[in-house]
């Protein structure tokens, strides 16, 4: 009996440890640590390959006046910077900034240890690529309309919650699902963290939607969260009958002449659900082609990839819904007035695609962690550069 009492605490500890080992929170801690997802997050997960084709396109480098010198001077918030000093101060280490004007690279700068063209996780910029894939699926008739209820493609959802019948594709694209879900990686909020970890680290993230509660009715409130695009990814796969990576490869990666194959992380090999909400791994040069596609209204090298109507809806033309439309942000100033028509995709760590149609500019950044706490400086700063330069 005395020996049993001595061993009891160790047995209890083992039981607790075993419980956490099977838990998505524990899996997240093991894979990414207490700080959450990493720039090279795709290396920790099962992943599917997004293959490129035999024909590769590379942006040429501009020469002459259109190129931006690394010592070019700019003033931001009354402070004076050279182009490189601005990048080195705000982008942090392990990053790349690429600016393209009139189809040519005018600025390309890497901060070590990141290498030019190195693949990295683009986090929530993935949502904007998932939106593109949704637009293509609609063009091809796999998804009939953005006004379709999600239960048209995943009818089993209605048995978990009748509110799913009111949830439409457009609500997913505009972050108006009404889910009781918060993107969070802090141990201080275990309830919300558990849900997030089921999505990010669970071995079958479709289970998230079996237990999803609605905080409000779909379409009534804009509230950003990754579960929304997770559901959209599942619907695209269900509607097309194709894996996310396979469909992305055929419809985007190969037609755009991507330089490298990409990846999308999976919940597991068994269930094979793609993390279309934040798991794509690619590089700055290939990511810029997505921006260029949107700049060209959905056309690449004379071939239509996605309808012009879809591209026009993506940034939208108003600040309704917080300026967020079809998984893209419309740029605005501090007074929430429209500025110059630029728009962008954004991910944690300051991954972004920036598009300024009037100036024919596309900019891309991949970064392990920007040093600037306020992400709004990125499009505003690029607006300044474009308006001063072009």
C-alpha positions as CSV (number, residue, x, y, z in Angstrom):
1,X,0.0,0.0,0.0
2,X,2.8,2.4,0.9
3,X,4.5,1.7,-2.5
4,X,1.2,2.4,-4.3
5,X,0.9,5.8,-2.5
6,X,4.4,6.7,-3.5
7,X,3.7,5.8,-7.1
8,X,0.3,7.5,-7.3
9,X,1.6,11.0,-8.0
10,X,3.7,9.7,-10.8
11,X,0.8,7.7,-12.2
12,X,-1.4,10.9,-12.1
13,X,1.3,12.9,-13.8
14,X,1.6,10.3,-16.5
15,X,-2.1,10.3,-17.0
16,X,-2.2,14.1,-17.3
17,X,0.8,14.0,-19.7
18,X,-0.9,11.4,-21.8
19,X,-4.1,13.5,-21.9
20,X,-2.3,16.5,-23.1
21,X,-0.3,14.5,-25.7
22,X,-3.6,13.7,-27.4
23,X,-4.8,17.3,-27.1
24,X,-4.4,19.8,-30.0
25,X,-3.1,22.4,-27.5
26,X,-0.2,20.1,-26.5
27,X,0.4,19.3,-30.2
28,X,0.7,23.0,-30.9
29,X,3.1,23.5,-28.1
30,X,5.3,20.7,-29.3
31,X,5.2,21.8,-33.0
32,X,5.4,25.6,-32.6
33,X,6.2,26.4,-29.0
34,X,4.4,28.9,-26.8
35,X,4.8,31.7,-29.3
36,X,2.5,30.0,-31.9
37,X,3.0,29.5,-35.6
38,X,6.4,30.2,-37.2
39,X,7.5,31.7,-40.5
40,X,8.6,28.2,-41.6
41,X,5.6,26.6,-40.1
42,X,5.0,24.4,-43.1
43,X,8.0,22.3,-42.1
44,X,6.3,21.0,-39.0
45,X,3.1,19.7,-40.7
46,X,2.0,17.1,-43.1
47,X,1.7,19.0,-46.4
48,X,0.4,18.7,-49.9
49,X,2.5,19.9,-52.9
50,X,1.2,22.6,-55.2
51,X,3.1,21.6,-58.3
52,X,4.2,24.2,-60.9
53,X,4.6,23.5,-64.6
54,X,7.3,23.2,-67.1
55,X,7.0,26.9,-68.3
56,X,8.3,29.3,-65.7
57,X,7.8,33.1,-65.8
58,X,10.3,35.4,-64.1
59,X,9.7,39.1,-63.7
60,X,12.5,41.1,-65.4
61,X,14.5,43.7,-63.4
62,X,13.8,47.3,-64.4
63,X,16.7,49.6,-65.4
64,X,17.0,53.3,-65.5
65,X,14.7,55.8,-63.7
66,X,11.9,53.4,-62.9
67,X,14.1,51.3,-60.6
68,X,14.1,52.3,-56.9
69,X,17.7,52.8,-55.6
70,X,18.5,51.1,-52.3
71,X,19.7,54.6,-51.2
72,X,16.5,56.4,-52.4
73,X,15.2,58.8,-49.8
74,X,11.7,58.9,-48.4
75,X,9.9,60.7,-45.6
76,X,7.5,58.7,-43.5
77,X,5.7,60.4,-40.5
78,X,8.2,63.3,-40.7
79,X,11.2,61.0,-40.4
80,X,13.7,60.6,-43.2
81,X,14.8,57.2,-44.4
82,X,16.7,55.5,-47.2
83,X,14.8,52.7,-48.8
84,X,17.1,50.0,-47.2
85,X,17.1,51.6,-43.8
86,X,13.3,51.7,-43.8
87,X,13.2,48.0,-44.7
88,X,15.8,47.0,-42.2
89,X,14.1,49.0,-39.4
90,X,10.6,47.9,-39.9
91,X,10.7,44.5,-41.6
92,X,13.0,42.9,-39.0
93,X,15.3,40.0,-39.9
94,X,14.5,37.0,-42.1
95,X,12.4,38.9,-44.7
96,X,12.1,40.0,-48.3
97,X,10.4,43.0,-49.9
98,X,9.7,43.0,-53.6
99,X,8.2,45.9,-55.5
100,X,7.0,45.5,-59.1
101,X,6.1,48.4,-61.4
102,X,4.8,48.1,-64.9
103,X,5.6,44.3,-64.9
104,X,9.3,44.8,-63.9
105,X,11.0,44.5,-60.5
106,X,12.0,47.9,-59.3
107,X,13.1,47.0,-55.8
108,X,14.2,43.7,-54.3
109,X,15.7,43.5,-50.9
110,X,16.4,40.6,-48.5
111,X,17.2,40.7,-44.8
112,X,19.3,37.7,-43.7
113,X,19.0,34.8,-43.0
114,X,16.1,34.8,-45.6
115,X,17.3,34.0,-49.1
116,X,15.7,35.5,-52.3
117,X,12.9,33.3,-53.5
118,X,12.9,31.1,-50.4
119,X,9.5,29.5,-49.6
120,X,7.9,30.5,-46.4
121,X,4.5,30.3,-44.7
122,X,2.3,33.3,-45.8
123,X,-0.2,32.7,-43.1
124,X,-3.5,34.6,-43.7
125,X,-2.5,35.8,-47.1
126,X,-3.5,32.2,-47.9
127,X,-7.1,33.3,-47.3
128,X,-6.9,35.6,-50.3
129,X,-5.6,32.7,-52.5
130,X,-8.5,30.6,-51.2
131,X,-10.8,33.4,-52.3
132,X,-9.2,33.3,-55.8
133,X,-9.8,29.5,-55.9
134,X,-13.4,30.0,-54.9
135,X,-13.8,32.5,-57.7
136,X,-12.4,30.0,-60.2
137,X,-14.7,27.3,-58.9
138,X,-17.7,29.6,-59.4
139,X,-16.5,30.5,-62.9
140,X,-16.4,26.8,-63.7
141,X,-19.8,26.1,-62.2
142,X,-18.7,23.9,-59.4
143,X,-20.1,26.5,-57.0
144,X,-23.2,28.0,-58.4
145,X,-23.3,31.3,-56.6
146,X,-21.9,33.2,-53.6
147,X,-25.5,33.3,-52.3
148,X,-25.6,29.5,-52.0
149,X,-26.0,28.2,-48.4
150,X,-23.0,26.2,-47.2
151,X,-25.3,23.2,-46.6
152,X,-25.8,22.9,-50.4
153,X,-22.2,21.6,-50.5
154,X,-21.9,20.1,-47.0
155,X,-25.5,19.1,-46.1
156,X,-24.3,17.2,-43.0
157,X,-23.7,20.5,-41.2
158,X,-27.4,21.2,-40.7
159,X,-27.7,18.2,-38.3
160,X,-25.1,19.9,-36.1
161,X,-26.7,23.3,-36.1
162,X,-29.7,24.5,-38.0
163,X,-28.1,28.0,-38.4
164,X,-25.8,26.6,-41.1
165,X,-28.8,26.7,-43.5
166,X,-28.6,30.5,-43.2
167,X,-24.8,30.7,-43.7
168,X,-23.9,31.6,-47.3
169,X,-20.6,31.5,-49.3
170,X,-20.6,35.3,-49.4
171,X,-20.6,35.4,-45.6
172,X,-17.5,33.2,-45.6
173,X,-15.8,35.5,-48.1
174,X,-16.6,38.6,-46.1
175,X,-16.0,37.2,-42.6
176,X,-19.7,37.5,-41.6
177,X,-20.3,33.9,-40.5
178,X,-21.3,34.8,-36.9
179,X,-19.1,32.0,-35.5
180,X,-18.3,32.0,-31.8
181,X,-14.6,31.7,-32.6
182,X,-11.6,33.8,-31.9
183,X,-8.1,33.6,-33.5
184,X,-5.8,33.4,-30.5
185,X,-2.6,31.7,-29.5
186,X,-2.4,32.8,-25.8
187,X,-2.5,30.3,-22.9
188,X,-4.4,33.0,-21.0
189,X,-7.5,32.3,-22.9
190,X,-7.8,28.5,-22.9
191,X,-11.4,28.2,-24.1
192,X,-10.7,30.2,-27.2
193,X,-7.2,28.7,-27.6
194,X,-8.7,25.2,-27.6
195,X,-10.9,26.0,-30.5
196,X,-8.1,27.6,-32.4
197,X,-5.8,24.7,-31.8
198,X,-8.4,22.2,-33.0
199,X,-8.4,24.2,-36.3
200,X,-4.6,24.7,-36.5
201,X,-3.3,21.5,-35.0
202,X,-6.2,19.0,-34.9
203,X,-5.9,15.9,-37.0
204,X,-9.4,16.4,-38.5
205,X,-10.3,20.0,-38.4
206,X,-13.7,19.4,-40.0
207,X,-14.7,18.4,-36.4
208,X,-14.5,22.1,-35.5
209,X,-17.7,22.7,-37.4
210,X,-19.6,19.9,-35.7
211,X,-19.4,21.7,-32.4
212,X,-19.4,25.3,-33.7
213,X,-21.8,27.7,-32.0
214,X,-23.0,31.0,-33.5
215,X,-22.5,34.2,-31.6
216,X,-24.8,36.0,-34.0
217,X,-26.8,35.4,-37.1
218,X,-24.8,35.0,-40.4
219,X,-24.5,38.2,-42.4
220,X,-25.2,40.5,-39.5
221,X,-21.6,41.3,-38.2
222,X,-18.1,41.4,-39.6
223,X,-15.7,39.5,-37.3
224,X,-12.5,38.1,-38.6
225,X,-11.6,34.5,-37.8
226,X,-9.7,31.7,-39.5
227,X,-12.4,29.0,-39.1
228,X,-14.5,30.8,-41.7
229,X,-12.0,30.3,-44.4
230,X,-11.3,26.8,-43.1
231,X,-14.9,26.0,-43.9
232,X,-14.6,27.7,-47.4
233,X,-11.6,25.4,-48.1
234,X,-13.6,22.3,-47.3
235,X,-16.5,23.5,-49.5
236,X,-14.1,24.1,-52.5
237,X,-12.7,20.6,-52.1
238,X,-16.2,19.1,-51.8
239,X,-17.7,21.1,-54.7
240,X,-14.8,20.4,-57.1
241,X,-14.1,16.8,-56.0
242,X,-10.4,17.8,-56.1
243,X,-7.8,18.3,-53.4
244,X,-7.0,21.9,-52.6
245,X,-3.4,21.6,-53.8
246,X,-4.3,19.8,-57.0
247,X,-6.9,22.4,-58.0
248,X,-4.6,25.3,-57.1
249,X,-1.8,23.7,-59.1
250,X,-3.9,23.3,-62.3
251,X,-5.8,26.6,-62.1
252,X,-3.2,29.0,-60.6
253,X,0.4,27.6,-60.2
254,X,0.8,26.2,-63.7
255,X,-0.9,28.9,-65.7
256,X,1.0,31.7,-63.9
257,X,4.3,30.1,-64.5
258,X,5.3,29.8,-60.8
259,X,9.0,29.5,-60.3
260,X,8.8,26.9,-57.6
261,X,6.2,24.4,-56.3
262,X,4.3,25.5,-53.2
263,X,2.8,23.7,-50.3
264,X,-0.3,23.8,-48.3
265,X,-0.3,22.2,-44.8
266,X,-2.8,19.5,-43.9
267,X,-4.5,18.4,-40.8
268,X,-3.4,14.8,-41.4
269,X,-2.7,12.4,-44.2
270,X,-5.7,10.4,-43.2
271,X,-8.3,13.2,-43.5
272,X,-6.3,15.4,-45.9
273,X,-8.0,18.7,-45.2
274,X,-6.0,21.6,-46.5
275,X,-5.2,24.6,-44.3
276,X,-6.5,27.1,-46.8
277,X,-7.0,29.6,-44.0
278,X,-3.2,30.0,-43.3
279,X,-1.1,27.1,-44.4
280,X,0.3,28.0,-47.9
281,X,4.0,28.1,-48.3
282,X,5.5,30.0,-51.3
283,X,8.0,32.7,-52.1
284,X,7.9,36.4,-52.9
285,X,8.4,36.1,-56.7
286,X,5.5,33.7,-57.1
287,X,3.3,35.5,-54.6
288,X,3.8,38.7,-56.7
289,X,2.2,36.9,-59.6
290,X,-1.1,36.7,-57.6
291,X,-0.9,40.5,-57.2
292,X,-0.2,41.0,-60.8
293,X,-3.1,38.7,-61.8
294,X,-5.4,41.0,-59.7
295,X,-3.8,44.1,-61.2
296,X,-4.6,42.7,-64.6
297,X,-8.3,42.1,-63.7
298,X,-7.9,38.3,-63.7
299,X,-5.9,37.9,-66.9
300,X,-2.4,36.4,-67.1
301,X,-0.4,36.5,-70.4
302,X,-3.6,36.9,-72.4
303,X,-5.5,34.1,-70.7
304,X,-8.3,34.6,-68.3
305,X,-7.7,32.9,-65.0
306,X,-10.6,34.3,-63.0
307,X,-13.5,36.6,-64.0
308,X,-13.1,40.3,-63.9
309,X,-16.2,40.6,-61.9
310,X,-14.6,38.5,-59.1
311,X,-11.5,40.7,-59.1
312,X,-13.6,43.8,-58.9
313,X,-15.6,42.5,-55.9
314,X,-12.4,41.5,-54.1
315,X,-11.3,45.0,-52.9
316,X,-14.7,46.4,-53.2
317,X,-15.4,50.1,-53.5
318,X,-16.5,51.1,-50.0
319,X,-15.5,50.9,-46.4
320,X,-18.5,48.8,-45.6
321,X,-17.6,45.6,-43.7
322,X,-14.4,47.3,-42.4
323,X,-13.1,47.5,-45.9
324,X,-12.8,43.7,-46.1
325,X,-14.3,42.0,-49.2
326,X,-13.7,38.6,-50.6
327,X,-10.7,38.1,-48.2
328,X,-8.9,41.3,-49.4
329,X,-8.5,44.6,-47.5
330,X,-9.2,48.0,-49.1
331,X,-6.7,50.6,-48.1
332,X,-7.9,53.6,-46.2
333,X,-6.4,56.4,-44.1
334,X,-6.9,57.0,-40.4
335,X,-10.3,58.7,-41.0
336,X,-11.5,55.7,-42.8
337,X,-11.9,57.6,-46.1
338,X,-10.9,55.9,-49.3
339,X,-7.4,56.9,-50.4
340,X,-6.0,55.8,-53.8
341,X,-7.7,52.5,-54.6
342,X,-4.9,50.3,-53.4
343,X,-5.8,47.0,-51.7
344,X,-3.9,44.2,-50.0
345,X,-3.8,40.7,-48.5
346,X,-2.3,40.4,-45.0
347,X,-1.0,37.7,-42.8
348,X,0.6,37.6,-39.3
349,X,4.3,38.5,-39.3
350,X,3.5,41.1,-41.9
351,X,3.2,38.9,-44.9
352,X,1.3,40.8,-47.6
353,X,0.4,41.4,-51.2
354,X,-0.2,45.0,-52.1
355,X,-1.8,46.1,-55.3
356,X,-2.1,49.7,-56.5
357,X,-3.9,49.5,-60.0
358,X,-3.6,53.2,-60.9
359,X,0.1,53.2,-60.4
360,X,0.6,49.7,-61.9
361,X,2.4,48.6,-58.8
362,X,2.4,45.3,-57.0
363,X,4.4,44.8,-53.8
364,X,5.0,41.6,-51.7
365,X,6.6,41.0,-48.4
366,X,7.4,37.8,-46.6
367,X,8.8,38.3,-43.1
368,X,9.4,36.3,-40.0
369,X,8.3,39.1,-37.8
370,X,8.0,42.8,-38.6
371,X,9.4,45.2,-35.9
372,X,6.5,47.6,-36.4
373,X,3.6,46.9,-34.0
374,X,1.0,48.7,-36.2
375,X,0.4,46.8,-39.4
376,X,-1.4,49.8,-41.0
377,X,2.0,51.4,-41.8
378,X,2.6,48.9,-44.6
379,X,0.0,50.0,-47.2
380,X,0.2,53.6,-46.1
381,X,4.0,53.6,-46.6
382,X,3.7,52.0,-50.0
383,X,1.1,54.5,-51.0
384,X,3.6,57.2,-50.2
385,X,6.4,55.6,-52.2
386,X,4.1,55.0,-55.2
387,X,2.6,58.5,-55.2
388,X,6.1,60.1,-54.9
389,X,7.8,57.8,-57.4
390,X,5.2,57.0,-60.1
